[in-house]
Amino acid sequence: MSAKIRLGNWKFELPRSRLIRMALGLALIAGGLLGFLPVLGFWMIPLGLLVLSVDLPIVRRWRRRLEVWWGRRRGNGNGGNGAGDTRP
């Protein structure tokens, strides 16, 4: 079974090896920290975190909290207007 990530309507397959996925995620984050350089960009940091969220539970929790927050903000039913939510 290969790991997949979904970004909007797009689905991407990741390498099967956990070690390679971790290295890819860390490389993307490291490249994002050098985002002031012409070829690299700060967009690489969230992408690296997304790749790491496949294998690291703490990053997965951060991603899930962001998804729930975004769903509530947009009001599309992804975690919004549930029990205890008083917003219209």
C-alpha positions in Angstrom: 0.0 0.0 0.0 1.5 3.3 -1.0 1.0 6.6 0.9 -1.1 9.3 -0.8 -1.8 12.9 0.1 -4.6 15.0 -1.2 -4.3 18.7 -1.9 -7.7 20.1 -2.9 -8.9 18.0 -5.8 -5.5 16.6 -6.6 -4.1 13.3 -5.2 -0.3 12.6 -5.1 1.4 9.3 -4.4 4.4 9.4 -2.1 7.3 6.9 -2.0 6.5 3.6 -0.2 9.6 3.9 2.0 9.0 5.7 5.2 12.7 6.8 5.3 12.4 8.4 1.8 9.2 10.1 2.7 10.8 11.6 5.9 13.8 12.7 3.9 11.6 14.3 1.3 9.6 16.1 3.9 12.7 17.4 5.7 14.3 18.4 2.4 11.2 20.4 1.4 11.2 22.2 4.8 14.9 22.9 4.6 14.5 24.3 1.1 11.6 26.4 2.3 13.7 27.9 5.0 16.0 29.1 2.2 12.9 30.6 0.4 14.6 34.0 -0.1 16.8 32.4 -2.8 15.5 32.6 -6.4 14.7 28.9 -7.1 13.4 27.9 -3.7 10.3 29.2 -2.1 8.5 29.5 1.2 5.7 27.3 -0.2 8.0 24.4 0.4 7.5 24.5 4.2 3.8 23.6 4.3 4.3 21.0 1.5 7.1 19.4 3.6 4.8 19.4 6.7 2.1 17.8 4.6 4.5 15.0 3.5 5.7 14.5 7.1 2.1 14.3 8.3 1.9 10.9 6.8 4.4 9.5 9.2 4.5 11.8 12.3 1.5 11.8 14.5 2.1 15.3 15.9 2.3 16.8 12.4 -0.8 14.8 11.5 -2.7 16.4 14.5 -1.6 19.8 13.4 -2.9 19.1 9.9 -6.2 17.8 11.1 -6.7 20.8 13.4 -6.0 23.1 10.4 -8.5 21.2 8.3 -11.2 21.5 11.0 -10.5 25.2 11.5 -10.6 25.8 7.7 -13.9 23.8 7.4 -15.5 25.8 10.2 -14.3 29.1 8.7 -15.7 28.2 5.3 -18.8 26.8 6.8 -18.9 23.8 4.6 -19.8 21.3 7.3 -16.3 19.9 7.9 -16.5 20.3 11.7 -18.6 23.4 11.8 -22.1 23.9 13.3 -21.7 20.9 15.5 -22.8 20.5 19.1 -21.8 23.5 21.1 -21.1 25.7 18.1 -23.2 28.8 18.5 -22.2 30.6 15.3 -24.8 30.8 12.5 
